[in-house]
Amino acid sequence: MARRPRRRKLGRFLAIAFVMAFFVGVIGAILTDTREPELPRAPRTQTRVEPQTQQSVIPKQVETSPRAENEAMPEQTPPVPTLPPRSLDPIETPRKTLPPPPKQRVAQPKGITILQLGDSHTAADFMTGELRRLLQTKFGNGGAGYLSAGRPHIGVRSSAFRVTASDGWSYEALQQSAETSKFWLSGFNAIAKEDGETISFKSETPYNFDRIEIQALRQPKGGKIEIRLDGVFQSEVDLSGDIREPVVVQLLPERKASDRVHEIKITTKGEGTVNLSSVAVYNHQSGLSYSNVGFPGATIDILNKFDDVIFENELRRLNPQIVVLAFGTNEGFNDALDLTRYSQSYERALGKIRRAVPNAIIVMMAPPDGARGPKKQENEKAEKKAATKTAKEEGPCGEWKTPVNLEKVREMQEQIAKRHKLVYWNWASIMPAECGANRWATMTPPLVAKDRVHFTMEGYRQTAAQFMKVLLPVIEQVRQSDNVVSNH
């Protein structure tokens, strides 16, 4: 009986000791662990500036056609000395001691690169932006692709990034210049001459990249640019030089093969002129990229206006496995269109693409239906008279008339596609056969804009969903091809 109190005391002592040790451990852990929650790290990159070899060319003049889009081009800037084009091919010296391997074939990169060239339907990036979203959901994020620098035109935008630019930037456009050899593939140059001017590309969703490229001009009295990724300083690049020469500023991930970025910000530093053409975000390690390069009011002639050497080198640099051509709306609205000359222009543009990327699959997107609206009435009496016209008097399309050359353009494109064994898709085929643009414009919700030329967001989304059915077999063909010869 005398031993029980001792056992109770011993048990009570052990219980108290255990509780005290527990609280001491918890308090010690709290006091010693003062780290803040780990935040996503901003990308760190290495910067490389590549000057390009210069060659002389003679700028080419081409005929222009009336534009369907009622969008004014930027005012032409004063002419500057012609910029020689670039040669982007690396210089390689073959080893003469060893015979070249027979028919050596090089595998394509793991990622898939699609480039769409077109008019305002492409420039707005509504349709292509939806395609980018859908295809990257299925095949992975291969980067945002190729983007024009700044905001050169109201009809040029990006769905991948929200692009902002300070007021000190001016722009020059290929469509308004005779000096074609100073333009890269974007067709626009952004120019700033004061300190502190900014261009920013920002996305809520991060884009993967294994390389970020900024196309710029090095020149006498050139300025400097500061580059930041997600707010973190990366480098300052001096764009002054003894001669005018195009350069490509490359940002390569420092920590690993690829990284992610939300925002790219470029700021001019000090005095001097800064000339930028494009910013590109690539991830060739995996996934898919869909670049849209569009020119409001353009016809297929815009591709022939590019300097041949620059255009072909730019395509080699992007190295797309699939090239989508989406022209024809502005040609179809030209009542004086010469179909023979149009066919020749299209053939010439195809030749330029084939020389640059001979193994790329070319997909031709024929133009959708469109319509011309009624002319403005001269007075109220005429307006009232027009309002009282019956549907029978106006016809099934009312006052909105489809240009007769639109269908002829589609037929001509289909003939060219068959001749060159291209993939062909008729955009108008998803619209009503008669008065398609007018009927889609009067739907609820409308699928075509009030101008009966462009589409609403929903209209472009539905277009993307239908065109994706055409692209998927082409993408699978690219993915399944083994030992494909690279375009390089």
SULFEN-V334772 format. One record per pair of residues at least 6 apart in sequence whose ideal C-beta (glycine too) atoms are under 8 Angstrom apart, sorted by the first residue. I is the first residue (numbers start at 0). J is the second residue. D is the distance in Angstrom with one decimal. If there is no record, write none. Layout:
<<I,J,D> <I,J,D>>
This chain:
<<41,228,6.1> <41,229,3.9> <41,230,6.5> <41,231,4.0> <42,208,7.8> <42,228,4.8> <42,229,6.4> <42,231,7.4> <42,252,6.5> <42,253,8.0> <42,258,4.2> <42,259,6.8> <42,260,5.4> <43,231,7.2> <43,233,7.5> <43,252,7.7> <43,253,4.4> <43,254,6.2> <43,258,8.0> <44,211,7.2> <44,228,6.7> <44,233,5.3> <44,234,7.9> <44,250,4.0> <44,251,5.7> <44,252,5.9> <44,253,5.6> <44,258,7.5> <45,250,7.3> <45,251,4.9> <45,253,5.5> <46,226,7.2> <46,233,6.3> <46,234,3.8> <46,236,6.8> <46,248,6.6> <46,249,7.1> <46,250,5.7> <46,251,7.9> <47,248,7.5> <47,249,4.4> <47,251,6.7> <48,236,6.1> <48,246,5.4> <48,247,7.4> <48,248,5.3> <48,249,7.5> <49,246,6.2> <49,247,4.8> <49,249,6.6> <50,217,6.9> <50,244,5.5> <50,245,7.9> <50,246,5.2> <51,85,3.5> <51,86,6.4> <51,87,6.4> <51,244,6.5> <51,245,5.2> <51,246,6.9> <51,247,7.4> <52,85,6.8> <52,86,4.2> <53,83,3.9> <53,84,7.5> <53,85,7.3> <53,86,7.9> <53,244,6.3> <54,83,5.9> <54,84,5.8> <54,86,6.0> <54,308,5.9> <55,83,5.7> <56,83,7.3> <56,84,5.7> <56,180,5.5> <56,306,5.4> <56,307,7.1> <56,308,5.9> <58,81,6.8> <58,177,6.1> <58,178,6.0> <58,179,4.4> <58,180,5.6> <58,306,6.8> <59,179,6.4> <59,303,7.2> <59,304,6.7> <59,306,7.6> <60,177,6.9> <61,300,4.8> <61,303,5.4> <61,304,5.0> <61,344,7.8> <62,300,6.7> <62,340,7.6> <63,298,7.6> <63,300,6.7> <64,298,5.0> <64,300,7.1> <64,329,6.0> <64,330,6.1> <64,333,4.3> <64,336,6.7> <65,329,7.3> <65,332,6.6> <65,333,5.1> <65,335,7.9> <66,295,7.7> <66,296,3.4> <66,297,7.9> <66,329,5.3> <66,332,7.6> <67,296,7.5> <67,328,5.4> <67,329,4.9> <67,331,7.5> <67,332,3.8> <67,369,6.5> <67,452,5.2> <68,118,7.6> <68,119,5.0> <68,154,7.0> <68,295,5.4> <68,296,4.9> <68,329,7.2> <68,452,6.4> <68,453,7.5> <69,450,7.0> <70,119,6.9> <70,152,7.4> <70,153,6.4> <70,154,5.2> <70,295,4.8> <70,296,6.2> <72,152,6.9> <72,172,5.7> <72,174,5.7> <72,175,5.4> <72,295,7.4> <72,296,6.9> <73,151,6.3> <73,152,6.1> <73,170,4.9> <73,171,7.2> <73,172,5.3> <73,175,6.9> <73,187,8.0> <74,175,7.9> <75,171,7.0> <75,172,7.6> <75,175,4.5> <75,176,6.6> <76,169,6.1> <76,170,7.5> <76,171,4.3> <76,190,7.2> <78,176,7.7> <78,177,7.8> <78,178,6.2> <79,178,7.3> <79,181,7.1> <80,243,6.4> <81,178,5.0> <81,180,5.3> <81,181,6.2> <82,178,7.6> <82,180,5.6> <82,181,3.6> <82,216,7.1> <82,243,5.7> <82,245,6.6> <83,180,6.5> <83,243,7.9> <83,244,7.7> <84,180,5.3> <84,306,5.0> <84,308,4.1> <84,309,4.1> <84,312,7.1> <85,245,5.1> <85,308,7.5> <85,309,6.3> <85,312,5.6> <86,308,7.0> <86,312,6.3> <87,312,4.3> <87,313,7.9> <87,315,6.1> <87,316,5.3> <88,312,7.4> <88,315,7.1> <93,99,7.0> <104,482,4.6> <104,483,7.5> <104,484,5.5> <105,484,6.4> <105,485,4.5> <105,487,7.6> <106,481,7.8> <106,482,6.0> <106,483,6.8> <106,485,7.5> <107,320,6.5> <107,477,7.4> <107,480,7.4> <107,483,4.9> <107,485,6.0> <108,283,4.4> <108,284,8.0> <108,318,7.6> <108,485,8.0> <109,283,7.1> <109,284,6.1> <109,285,5.1> <110,141,4.5> <110,142,8.0> <110,282,6.2> <110,283,4.5> <110,284,6.3> <110,285,5.6> <110,286,5.5> <110,287,6.7> <110,288,6.7> <111,138,6.2> <111,141,6.4> <111,286,7.5> <111,287,4.3> <111,288,7.4> <111,320,6.1> <111,321,7.5> <111,474,6.2> <111,477,6.1> <111,478,7.0> <112,141,7.1> <112,144,7.7> <112,281,7.9> <112,283,7.5> <112,287,7.7> <112,288,5.3> <112,290,7.5> <112,317,6.4> <112,318,6.2> <112,319,4.5> <112,320,5.9> <112,321,7.6> <113,134,7.6> <113,287,7.0> <113,288,7.0> <113,289,4.7> <113,290,7.1> <113,319,6.0> <113,320,7.4> <113,321,4.5> <113,322,7.8> <113,323,6.7> <113,470,7.6> <113,474,8.0> <114,144,7.9> <114,145,7.4> <114,290,4.9> <114,292,6.8> <114,314,7.5> <114,317,5.7> <114,319,4.0> <114,321,7.3> <114,322,5.3> <114,323,7.1> <115,121,5.4> <115,127,5.5> <115,289,7.1> <115,290,7.0> <115,291,5.1> <115,292,7.1> <115,293,7.7> <115,322,7.8> <115,323,4.0> <115,324,7.9> <115,325,6.0> <116,292,5.4> <116,293,7.4> <116,302,6.6> <116,322,7.0> <116,323,7.2> <116,324,5.8> <116,325,7.1> <116,326,7.7> <117,291,7.7> <117,292,7.9> <117,293,4.9> <117,294,7.8> <117,297,7.8> <117,323,7.5> <117,324,6.9> <117,325,3.2> <117,326,5.7> <117,364,7.4> <118,293,6.1> <118,294,6.3> <118,295,6.8> <118,296,6.9> <118,297,4.8> <118,298,7.4> <118,325,7.0> <118,326,5.8> <118,327,8.0> <118,328,5.7> <118,329,5.8> <119,154,5.0> <119,293,6.3> <119,294,7.7> <119,295,4.1> <119,296,6.7> <119,297,7.8> <119,328,7.7> <119,453,6.7> <120,126,6.2> <120,293,7.0> <120,325,6.0> <120,328,6.8> <120,367,7.9> <120,453,7.1> <120,454,7.5> <120,459,7.9> <121,127,6.1> <121,291,5.1> <121,292,7.0> <121,293,3.2> <121,325,5.2> <122,152,7.5> <122,154,5.1> <122,155,4.8> <122,156,7.4> <122,291,7.2> <122,293,2.9> <122,294,6.2> <122,295,5.3> <123,154,6.0> <123,155,7.8> <123,156,5.9> <123,293,7.1> <123,453,7.5> <123,459,7.9> <124,156,5.4> <124,157,5.4> <124,158,4.5> <124,159,7.6> <124,291,5.0> <124,293,7.7> <125,158,6.9> <125,454,7.2> <125,456,6.0> <125,459,3.9> <125,460,7.8> <126,454,7.5> <126,459,4.2> <126,460,7.9> <126,462,5.2> <126,463,5.1> <126,466,7.5> <127,158,7.3> <127,289,6.0> <127,291,3.8> <127,463,7.7> <128,157,7.6> <128,158,2.6> <128,159,6.9> <128,291,7.5> <129,158,7.6> <129,459,6.3> <129,460,5.1> <129,463,3.8> <129,464,7.7> <130,289,5.6> <130,463,4.7> <130,466,6.8> <130,467,6.3> <130,470,7.3> <131,143,7.9> <131,144,7.7> <131,158,6.8> <131,159,6.6> <131,288,7.9> <131,289,4.1> <132,158,7.7> <133,463,6.5> <133,464,7.4> <133,467,5.7> <134,287,5.1> <134,289,6.1> <134,467,7.1> <134,470,7.3> <134,474,7.5> <135,141,6.8> <135,286,6.5> <135,287,5.6> <135,289,7.6> <137,287,7.9> <138,286,6.1> <138,287,4.1> <138,474,7.1> <139,285,5.4> <139,286,3.2> <139,287,6.3> <140,206,6.4> <140,207,4.8> <140,282,6.8> <140,286,4.7> <140,287,7.8> <141,207,7.1> <141,281,7.6> <141,282,4.9> <141,283,7.4> <141,285,6.9> <141,286,3.3> <141,287,4.4> <141,288,3.9> <142,206,5.6> <142,207,5.9> <142,208,5.4> <142,209,8.0> <142,279,7.9> <142,280,4.5> <142,281,4.6> <142,282,4.1> <142,286,7.3> <142,288,4.6> <143,157,7.4> <143,159,3.7> <143,160,6.2> <143,202,7.3> <143,206,4.7> <143,279,7.9> <143,280,4.3> <143,288,7.1> <144,159,7.1> <144,279,6.5> <144,280,6.8> <144,281,7.2> <144,288,4.4> <144,289,6.1> <144,290,3.4> <144,291,7.6> <145,184,7.0> <145,185,7.3> <145,277,6.0> <145,279,4.6> <145,290,4.0> <145,292,6.2> <145,317,6.3> <146,157,5.3> <146,159,7.2> <146,160,6.6> <146,162,7.2> <146,185,7.9> <146,200,6.6> <146,277,6.1> <146,278,5.1> <146,279,6.5> <146,280,7.6> <147,155,5.5> <147,157,7.9> <147,185,4.4> <147,186,7.7> <147,187,5.3> <147,276,7.7> <147,277,6.0> <147,292,7.9> <148,185,7.0> <148,187,7.2> <148,188,7.6> <148,189,4.3> <148,198,6.1> <148,213,7.9> <148,214,7.7> <148,275,4.0> <148,276,5.7> <148,277,5.6> <148,278,5.9> <149,162,6.9> <149,164,4.1> <149,168,5.2> <149,170,6.8> <149,187,7.9> <149,189,3.9> <149,198,5.0> <149,275,7.2> <150,156,7.9> <150,162,6.0> <150,163,7.6> <150,164,5.0> <150,168,7.9> <151,170,4.1> <151,172,6.7> <151,187,3.8> <151,189,6.5> <152,170,7.5> <152,172,7.2> <152,187,7.1> <152,295,5.9> <153,295,7.9> <154,293,7.9> <154,295,3.7> <155,187,7.2> <155,293,7.0> <155,295,6.9> <156,162,7.1> <157,200,7.5> <157,291,7.9> <159,202,6.2> <159,206,6.8> <159,280,7.8> <160,200,3.9> <160,201,6.0> <160,202,4.9> <160,206,8.0> <160,263,7.7> <161,200,7.6> <161,201,5.0> <161,202,7.0> <162,198,7.4> <162,199,7.2> <162,200,5.6> <163,197,7.7> <163,198,7.5> <163,199,4.9> <163,201,7.5> <164,189,7.2> <164,196,7.9> <164,197,7.0> <164,198,4.8> <164,199,7.5> <165,191,8.0> <165,195,7.6> <165,196,4.8> <165,197,4.9> <165,198,7.7> <167,191,5.2> <167,192,7.5> <167,193,5.0> <167,195,7.9> <167,196,4.1> <167,267,8.0> <168,189,5.0> <168,190,6.7> <168,191,5.0> <168,196,6.0> <168,198,7.0> <169,189,7.7> <169,190,5.1> <169,191,7.6> <170,187,5.7> <170,188,6.7> <170,189,5.7> <170,190,7.1> <171,187,7.1> <171,188,4.9> <171,190,6.9> <172,186,6.5> <172,187,5.5> <173,179,6.4> <173,182,4.4> <173,186,4.1> <173,187,7.2> <173,294,7.6> <173,301,7.1> <173,304,6.3> <173,305,7.1> <174,186,6.9> <174,294,6.2> <174,296,7.1> <174,297,6.6> <174,301,6.7> <174,304,7.8> <176,182,7.1> <179,304,5.7> <179,305,6.3> <179,306,5.1> <180,306,4.3> <180,309,6.5> <181,188,7.1> <182,188,6.7> <182,276,7.4> <182,305,6.9> <182,306,7.6> <182,309,7.2> <183,214,5.2> <183,245,7.3> <183,276,4.1> <183,277,6.0> <183,309,6.7> <183,313,6.1> <184,277,7.1> <184,292,5.9> <184,305,7.5> <184,309,7.8> <184,310,7.0> <184,313,4.0> <184,314,7.6> <184,317,7.6> <185,214,7.7> <185,276,5.2> <185,277,4.4> <185,292,6.6> <186,292,7.4> <186,294,5.5> <186,301,7.1> <186,305,7.8> <187,276,7.1> <188,216,7.7> <188,274,5.6> <188,275,7.1> <188,276,5.5> <189,198,6.7> <189,274,7.3> <189,275,4.8> <189,276,7.4> <190,272,6.6> <190,273,7.1> <190,274,5.2> <190,275,7.9> <191,222,7.5> <191,267,5.1> <191,272,7.5> <191,273,4.9> <192,222,7.5> <192,271,7.5> <192,272,5.2> <192,273,7.6> <193,267,6.9> <194,222,8.0> <194,267,6.0> <194,268,6.3> <194,269,5.6> <194,270,6.7> <195,266,6.5> <195,267,6.5> <195,268,7.9> <196,266,7.1> <196,267,4.5> <196,273,7.5> <197,264,6.3> <197,265,6.8> <197,266,4.9> <197,267,7.7> <198,264,7.5> <198,265,4.8> <198,275,7.0> <198,278,7.8> <199,262,6.5> <199,263,7.2> <199,264,4.7> <199,265,7.6> <200,262,6.7> <200,263,4.4> <200,264,7.7> <200,278,6.0> <201,261,6.6> <201,262,4.4> <201,263,7.9> <202,261,5.8> <202,262,7.4> <203,261,7.5> <205,259,4.0> <205,260,6.1> <205,261,5.1> <206,259,6.8> <206,260,5.9> <206,280,5.3> <206,282,7.6> <207,257,5.5> <207,258,7.4> <207,259,5.6> <207,282,4.1> <207,284,7.8> <207,286,6.5> <208,252,7.2> <208,257,6.4> <208,258,6.1> <208,259,7.3> <208,260,5.8> <208,280,4.9> <208,281,6.2> <208,282,5.2> <209,251,7.5> <209,252,6.3> <209,256,6.1> <209,257,4.4> <209,258,7.8> <209,281,6.5> <209,282,5.1> <209,283,5.9> <209,284,5.2> <210,249,6.0> <210,250,7.2> <210,251,6.0> <210,279,8.0> <210,281,4.9> <210,282,8.0> <210,283,7.4> <211,228,7.6> <211,249,7.2> <211,250,4.1> <211,260,7.2> <211,263,6.7> <211,278,7.3> <211,279,7.0> <211,280,5.5> <211,281,7.5> <212,247,5.4> <212,248,6.9> <212,249,5.5> <212,250,7.7> <212,277,7.7> <212,278,7.3> <212,279,4.5> <212,281,7.2> <213,224,7.7> <213,226,7.2> <213,247,7.2> <213,248,4.2> <213,250,7.8> <213,265,6.9> <213,275,6.7> <213,277,7.5> <213,278,5.4> <213,279,7.9> <214,245,6.9> <214,246,7.9> <214,247,5.8> <214,248,7.9> <214,275,6.9> <214,276,4.2> <214,277,4.6> <214,278,7.8> <214,279,7.8> <215,224,7.2> <215,236,7.5> <215,238,5.7> <215,245,7.4> <215,246,5.6> <215,247,7.7> <215,248,6.1> <215,273,7.2> <215,274,6.4> <215,275,5.3> <215,276,7.2> <216,238,6.8> <216,243,6.6> <216,244,7.5> <216,245,5.8> <216,246,7.3> <216,274,3.8> <216,275,7.8> <216,276,7.7> <217,238,5.1> <217,239,7.0> <217,240,4.1> <217,242,8.0> <217,243,7.3> <217,244,5.2> <217,245,7.5> <217,246,4.9> <218,238,7.1> <218,239,7.3> <218,240,6.2> <218,242,7.6> <218,243,4.5> <218,244,7.6> <218,272,6.8> <218,274,7.1> <219,239,7.0> <219,240,6.8> <219,241,6.7> <219,242,7.4> <219,243,7.4> <220,239,6.5> <220,271,5.5> <220,272,6.3> <221,237,7.5> <221,238,3.9> <221,239,4.0> <221,240,6.4> <221,271,5.1> <221,272,5.8> <221,273,7.0> <221,274,7.7> <222,238,5.9> <222,239,7.2> <222,267,5.4> <222,268,6.8> <222,269,6.1> <222,270,6.6> <222,271,3.0> <222,272,5.8> <222,273,4.4> <223,235,5.8> <223,236,6.5> <223,237,5.2> <223,238,6.4> <223,239,7.7> <223,267,7.1> <223,268,4.2> <223,269,5.5> <223,271,6.9> <223,273,7.7> <224,235,7.1> <224,236,5.3> <224,238,6.6> <224,248,7.9> <224,265,5.3> <224,266,6.8> <224,267,6.0> <224,268,6.7> <224,273,5.9> <224,275,7.8> <225,232,7.0> <225,234,7.8> <225,235,5.0> <225,265,7.3> <225,266,4.6> <225,267,7.9> <225,268,5.3> <226,232,7.8> <226,233,4.7> <226,234,5.5> <226,235,7.5> <226,236,6.9> <226,248,7.3> <226,250,6.9> <226,263,7.4> <226,264,7.4> <226,265,5.8> <227,233,6.2> <227,262,7.8> <227,263,7.7> <227,264,4.6> <227,266,7.5> <228,250,7.2> <228,260,5.3> <228,262,7.0> <228,263,6.1> <228,264,7.9> <229,260,6.2> <229,261,5.2> <229,262,5.4> <230,262,6.9> <230,264,7.7> <233,250,6.1> <234,250,7.7> <235,268,6.4> <236,248,5.5> <238,246,7.4> <238,271,7.2> <238,273,6.1> <238,274,7.7> <239,271,6.0> <252,258,4.1> <256,284,5.8> <257,282,5.5> <257,284,5.1> <260,280,6.8> <263,278,6.1> <263,280,7.5> <265,275,7.0> <265,278,7.6> <267,273,4.9> <279,290,7.8> <279,317,7.9> <281,288,6.4> <282,288,7.0> <287,474,7.6> <290,317,6.7> <290,319,7.5> <293,325,7.8> <294,301,5.1> <296,329,6.1> <297,326,7.1> <297,329,6.5> <298,326,6.1> <298,329,4.9> <298,330,5.1> <298,333,7.9> <298,344,7.8> <299,324,7.6> <299,326,4.5> <299,327,7.9> <299,330,7.1> <299,341,7.5> <299,344,5.4> <299,345,5.1> <299,348,5.3> <300,344,5.5> <302,310,7.1> <302,348,4.1> <302,351,6.5> <302,352,7.7> <303,344,6.0> <303,347,5.4> <303,348,5.6> <303,351,7.3> <305,351,7.8> <307,351,6.4> <310,351,5.8> <310,355,7.1> <311,351,6.3> <311,354,5.7> <311,355,3.9> <312,355,7.6> <313,355,7.9> <314,322,7.8> <314,352,6.6> <314,355,3.7> <314,356,5.2> <314,486,8.0> <315,355,5.5> <315,356,6.8> <315,486,6.5> <315,487,6.5> <318,356,6.8> <318,485,7.4> <318,486,5.0> <318,487,6.3> <319,356,6.3> <319,359,5.6> <319,486,7.9> <320,358,7.6> <320,359,5.8> <320,360,6.7> <320,477,4.7> <320,486,7.8> <321,359,6.4> <321,360,5.1> <321,361,7.9> <321,362,6.4> <321,470,7.4> <321,473,5.9> <321,474,7.1> <321,477,6.6> <322,352,5.9> <322,356,6.8> <322,359,5.0> <322,360,7.4> <322,361,5.0> <322,362,7.1> <323,361,7.9> <323,362,4.7> <323,363,8.0> <323,364,6.0> <324,348,7.6> <324,361,6.6> <324,362,7.2> <324,363,5.2> <324,364,6.6> <325,364,4.2> <325,366,8.0> <326,366,7.5> <327,365,5.8> <327,366,3.4> <327,405,7.6> <327,408,4.7> <327,409,6.9> <327,412,6.3> <328,366,4.4> <328,367,7.3> <328,369,6.0> <328,405,7.8> <328,452,6.7> <330,336,5.7> <330,341,6.1> <330,366,7.8> <330,404,7.0> <330,408,5.0> <331,366,5.6> <331,369,6.8> <331,402,5.4> <331,404,4.9> <331,405,3.4> <331,406,7.8> <331,407,7.6> <331,408,4.5> <331,409,7.9> <332,369,6.9> <332,371,7.4> <332,402,5.1> <332,404,7.4> <332,405,7.4> <332,452,7.9> <333,404,6.4> <334,402,7.0> <334,403,7.6> <334,404,6.5> <336,404,5.1> <336,407,7.7> <336,408,7.5> <338,407,6.2> <338,411,5.8> <341,408,7.3> <341,411,6.4> <342,411,5.7> <342,414,7.7> <342,415,6.5> <345,411,7.6> <345,412,7.1> <345,415,5.5> <346,415,6.7> <349,361,7.0> <349,415,7.4> <349,419,6.1> <349,421,8.0> <352,359,7.2> <352,361,6.5> <355,486,7.5> <356,486,4.2> <357,486,6.8> <358,483,6.5> <358,484,5.6> <358,485,7.3> <358,486,5.4> <359,486,6.3> <360,422,6.6> <360,473,5.5> <360,476,7.0> <360,477,6.9> <361,419,7.5> <361,421,4.8> <361,422,7.1> <362,421,6.9> <362,422,4.3> <362,423,7.9> <362,424,6.9> <362,469,6.9> <362,470,7.1> <362,473,6.3> <363,412,5.7> <363,415,7.3> <363,416,4.8> <363,421,5.1> <363,422,6.8> <363,423,5.0> <363,424,7.2> <364,424,5.4> <364,426,5.8> <364,466,7.0> <365,408,7.4> <365,409,4.4> <365,412,5.0> <365,413,6.9> <365,423,7.0> <365,424,6.8> <365,425,4.5> <365,426,5.8> <365,427,6.8> <366,405,6.3> <366,408,6.3> <366,409,6.7> <366,426,6.1> <366,427,7.0> <367,426,4.1> <367,427,5.1> <367,430,6.2> <367,435,7.3> <367,436,7.2> <367,454,7.6> <367,462,7.6> <368,401,6.2> <368,405,6.9> <368,427,4.8> <368,430,5.0> <368,431,7.9> <368,434,8.0> <368,435,3.5> <368,436,4.5> <368,439,8.0> <369,401,6.9> <369,402,6.9> <369,405,6.3> <369,436,5.0> <369,451,5.8> <369,452,4.8> <370,396,6.7> <370,399,3.9> <370,400,6.0> <370,401,5.2> <370,402,7.7> <370,434,7.4> <370,436,4.5> <370,437,5.4> <370,451,3.9> <370,452,7.8> <371,399,6.9> <371,400,5.3> <371,401,7.9> <371,402,6.3> <371,451,7.5> <372,398,6.8> <372,399,5.8> <372,450,7.3> <372,451,6.4> <373,385,6.8> <373,398,3.9> <373,399,7.6> <376,382,4.1> <376,385,6.2> <385,398,7.2> <390,397,6.8> <395,433,6.0> <395,434,5.6> <396,433,7.4> <396,434,3.9> <396,437,5.1> <397,434,7.9> <397,437,6.4> <399,434,7.2> <399,436,7.0> <399,437,4.3> <399,440,7.8> <399,451,5.5> <401,434,7.2> <401,435,7.9> <401,436,7.0> <405,427,7.8> <409,425,6.0> <409,427,6.7> <412,423,7.1> <413,423,5.6> <413,425,7.4> <415,421,7.4> <416,422,7.4> <416,423,3.8> <417,423,7.5> <422,469,6.8> <422,473,6.0> <424,466,6.3> <424,469,4.7> <426,462,6.7> <426,466,7.6> <427,435,6.2> <429,461,7.4> <429,462,7.0> <429,465,4.9> <430,436,7.1> <430,438,7.7> <430,439,6.0> <431,438,4.8> <431,439,7.3> <436,447,5.2> <436,451,4.4> <436,452,7.5> <437,447,7.9> <437,451,6.1> <439,445,6.7> <439,446,4.1> <439,447,4.0> <439,454,7.8> <439,458,6.4> <440,446,7.6> <440,447,4.1> <440,448,6.9> <440,449,6.5> <440,451,5.5> <444,455,7.1> <444,457,5.7> <445,455,5.4> <445,457,7.8> <445,458,7.4> <446,454,6.3> <446,455,5.8> <446,457,5.8> <446,458,3.5> <446,461,6.4> <447,453,7.4> <447,454,5.5> <447,455,6.7> <447,458,5.6> <448,454,6.3> <448,455,5.8> <448,458,7.8> <454,462,6.6> <477,483,7.8>>
